[in-house]
Amino acid sequence: MAGRDTAGGDQQIGALIAEGALDALIFFVDPLSPLPHDVDVKALTRLATVHDLPMACSRSTADILIAALAGG
């Protein structure tokens, strides 16, 4: 990810989504804790939706997504 050293992790992931460089996104958050980066999490969710990128936010969904990607 050359040239993106100054961007935060959320911004780097967002750029990869926009570039079509990811097959899926697995993004875990603790729903019982305050999210200091709630806006960033929502932005990643919107980007994944706009770019039709499969996204998992729970372990069970991540397991299904990984199995689907591994299967072909």
Buried (B, 14 or more C-beta within 10 A) or exposed (E): EEEEEEEEEBBEBBBBBEEEEBEBBBBEEEEEEEEEEEEBBEBBBEBBEEBEBBBBBEEEEBEEBEEEEEEE
